[in-house]
Amino acid sequence: MRSTYLFTIALLVGACGTDAAEPSELPADYTTSYTEVRNCRLSIDHDLNFIRVLAAPDALDIYNSRTGDFPVGAVVVKEQFGEDDDTCSGTPSRWTVMKKLAASETPDDLGWKWQQLGKNQKVDADADIERCTSCHADCGQSPDGYDGTCTMP
């Protein structure tokens, strides 16, 4: 009987998994607490989706002025909408989240933690983050880019 009990517990732990999904860096209230810094526009770089960019309160002034440093923990989020939603008024189909980290934490990711979220706002473990960082690496070199952000607001 004891072995059946232990087997059942082991089975349940295995079925539920011990590794929790990576938590999202996107706050539940971002739509009311963040400010739009780039309005709805077509993005060739994002699979011809319409996008809109919002910044957390502690990222807002730096994003808009392009001066100073983003504070550690600052978040910028890109909402992605379907190719037919040219007003970005529907529910986003994806989100890309950038969270500023201390320079020592992520030397290969431009100093940001990157996440892509699916429709359910869960982190997409299969997302091609390298695609994001490779494009955004060039943003600091362009006249409109600043610290991994690509276009003027």
N, C-alpha and C positions, 0 to 999 in steps of 0.2 A: 504494500500500500504506500509506504514511504517513497519508494522508487517511482511509482506512478505520479505521486504528488510533485516530486522534484522534476520529473520529465515534463509535467504539465507547466510548471513554472518556467522551465527552460524554453519550452515551446512558445509560451506567451511572450517572454522577453525577446526571443528571436523574432517573433512575428511583429512585435511592436518596434523592435530595434532599440539599440542603446544610443545611437547617434541621432540627436535631434537635428532637424533641418536648420541651416544657418539662419539666424534671425534677420529680418529685414531692417535696414537702416531708415526706412521710410516711415515717419510717424503717421499714426492714424488720422491726425488732424491737419496734415500738411496742406489740404485744400483751403483751410481757413487761416492757417498760421504762416504760410509761405507767401511770397510775393512773386508775381509773374515778372520775369526779366527779359524774356523773349516771347513775343506773341506767336500765335498759330501761324505756321508756315510749312511749306513742303520741304522735305529734306531728302536730297538725293543720296546722302550718306547713310540714311536709315531706311533702306528698302522702299523708298518712295512713299513713306508714311508722312503724315502731317505730325509735327511736333510742337510742343510748347515747353518752355523751361521756367522753372520756379526756383527761388533761392530762399533758404532759411533766413530768419532775421539776422543772425550773426554773419551771414555770407552776403547779404544784400548790398551794403555799401561798397565792399571790395569788388564784387561782381560788376557793379555799375560804374565805379570810378577807375577800375583797373590799376589801382595803386595800393600799396601795402601788401600784407600777407593774409590769406584766409586763415582764420584761427583753427586750431586743431578741433575737430568735431563738427565744423561747418558742413552743411549739406546742400548740394545742388541736385535737383531732380529734373529729368527730361521725361515728359509724358509723350507717349507715342500713340497716335490714333490711326485708324484705318485710312486707306487711300481715298475713301469716299467722304471722310469727315473733314472737309476743308475749313470748318469753323472751330474744330476741336471742342465741340459742345457735347459730344457723347462721352461714354466711358472709355478711358484709355485702354488700349489692347496690351500695352507693355509699359514698363517704367525702367529707366536707367538711373541709378542713384550713385552719386559720387560723394564720399565722405572724406574730408581732409584729415590726414593722419600726420603724426610727427614724422619728420624727415627720416628718422632712423627706422621707422616701422615698415616702409614699403619702397625701397629704392627702385624697384623694377616697375612700379605702377604709378610713376609720376607723383608720388606723395599722396595718392588718393586710394581709398578702398572703393572698388567698383562692384556694383551689383546690377543684375538685370532681373526684373520681376515679371512674372506672367500675369494673366488676367486675374488670378486670385490673390495677387500681391505677395506671392510666395517667391522666394529666391529660386531662380532657375539654375540649378546646379550644372546644367549642360550648356549654359550660355558661353558664347565665345568672347570672353572678356579681353583676350589678347587683341581681337579686332578693334575693340573700343580704344584700348590704350595705344595701339599702333597709330590710329588716326589722330588721337588727341595729343600724342607726343609732338606732332608737327604744329600744334596750335600755339605753343609758346614761341615759335619762330615766325609765325605770320603776323602781319601788322594788326590784325583784329583779335588775335588770340591772347590769352593771359592765363598762365598757370593751369594749363590743361583745359581751359574753357575756350571754345573755338571762334565764336563770332561776337561782334559787338552787340550789346543789347538792342 
